């Protein structure tokens, strides 16, 4: 084997080993009798942070520039 083939074979073995480890971790984490998840130490579904600043309902395409500047000043901009 050439050096390049040897390196490719080694990389393939590393990827296979990492894949097997990730699969084992997933099986352990999501097992129905997993004590860590039952104890609340591991959470699979976490809440997503949401920023609500009441600007989602504002339609700026029909606003005048003066209205937009007023809205920015009201929000604390310069």
Secondary structure as UniProt FT lines:
FT   HELIX           3..29
FT   TURN            32..33
FT   HELIX           35..38
FT   TURN            39..40
FT   TURN            56..57
FT   HELIX           60..62
FT   HELIX           65..75
//
